[in-house]
Amino acid sequence: MDAHVKSDESQEPTDDQVRVAVDTFRLLVDPTRLRLLWALADGAELDVTTLADRLGVAQPAMSQHLARLRLAGAVDVRKDGRRSLYSIRGVHLRRVIAEGLFHADHTLTGEPPHD
């Protein structure tokens, strides 16, 4: 299946699609990685120090999270002189994070489910 072709919602996902989706969800299980990706979700490019300060995480721990996300293809890195600037890769991951947080908000506030 071409990766750019939208799958029919009535069609069962392939084993590869399920595997990649599960791997993506595993990345989001960690609160620091979820917050990190949320910080990048607006299209910002941020360096390790800025992300560590914003999230209140030690810089070495932030670097480890970013390395894992980079290896998984969730973030891109661009060099700007000696700094590495990180950005979230693609709109799909942004949507997954936003929908997960919208779901959490509805659950916490008791707002009824909707389409």
C-alpha positions in Angstrom: 0.0 0.0 0.0 1.3 3.4 -1.0 2.1 5.4 2.2 0.5 8.5 0.7 -2.8 6.8 0.0 -5.5 7.3 2.6 -6.7 3.9 3.8 -10.4 3.2 3.7 -11.7 3.3 7.2 -13.8 0.1 6.6 -10.7 -1.7 5.6 -8.7 -3.6 8.2 -5.2 -2.2 8.8 -2.3 -4.2 7.6 0.1 -5.8 10.1 2.8 -3.2 9.2 0.4 -0.3 9.8 -0.5 -1.7 13.2 3.1 -2.2 14.1 4.1 1.3 13.2 1.0 2.8 15.0 1.9 0.8 18.1 5.5 1.9 17.9 4.3 5.5 17.7 2.0 5.1 20.7 4.9 3.6 22.7 6.8 6.8 22.0 4.0 8.8 23.5 3.6 6.8 26.6 6.4 8.8 28.3 5.1 12.1 29.8 8.3 14.0 29.0 8.2 12.9 25.4 4.5 13.8 25.0 5.2 17.3 26.5 8.3 17.7 24.4 6.4 16.9 21.2 3.6 19.2 22.3 6.2 22.0 22.7 7.2 21.4 19.1 3.6 20.8 17.7 3.1 24.4 16.6 6.0 24.1 14.1 8.6 25.6 16.4 12.3 24.7 16.1 13.8 24.5 19.6 17.2 23.5 21.0 17.9 21.1 23.8 18.5 23.8 26.4 15.2 25.6 25.6 13.2 22.4 25.7 14.9 21.3 28.9 14.2 24.6 30.6 10.6 24.7 29.3 9.8 21.2 30.5 11.9 21.4 33.7 14.0 18.4 32.7 17.7 18.0 33.0 19.5 18.6 29.7 21.1 15.1 29.5 17.6 13.5 30.0 16.2 15.8 27.3 19.0 14.9 24.9 18.2 11.2 25.5 14.5 11.7 24.7 15.3 13.7 21.6 17.7 11.1 20.4 15.0 8.4 20.8 12.4 10.5 19.0 14.9 11.3 16.2 15.8 7.6 15.7 12.1 6.8 15.6 11.5 9.5 12.9 9.3 11.6 15.1 11.5 14.7 15.1 13.9 16.3 12.6 17.1 18.1 13.6 18.7 21.0 11.8 22.1 22.4 12.6 22.4 26.1 13.1 26.0 26.8 13.8 26.8 24.7 16.9 23.2 24.4 17.9 20.9 21.6 17.0 17.3 22.7 16.4 14.6 20.1 16.7 11.1 20.1 15.1 8.3 17.7 15.0 8.0 15.7 11.8 4.8 16.0 10.0 1.2 16.9 10.6 0.0 13.4 11.4 2.0 13.2 14.7 0.7 16.6 15.6 -2.8 15.5 15.1 -2.3 12.3 17.2 -1.0 14.3 20.1 -3.7 16.9 19.8 -6.5 14.3 19.7 -5.0 12.4 22.6 -5.0 15.6 24.7 -8.5 16.6 23.5 -9.6 13.1 24.6 -7.9 13.6 28.0 -9.6 17.0 28.4 -13.0 15.6 27.6 -12.5 12.7 30.0 -11.4 15.1 32.8 -14.1 17.6 32.3 -16.9 15.1 31.7 -17.8 16.6 28.3 -19.8 14.0 26.4 -18.3 12.2 23.4 -18.9 13.7 20.0 -18.0 13.2 16.3 
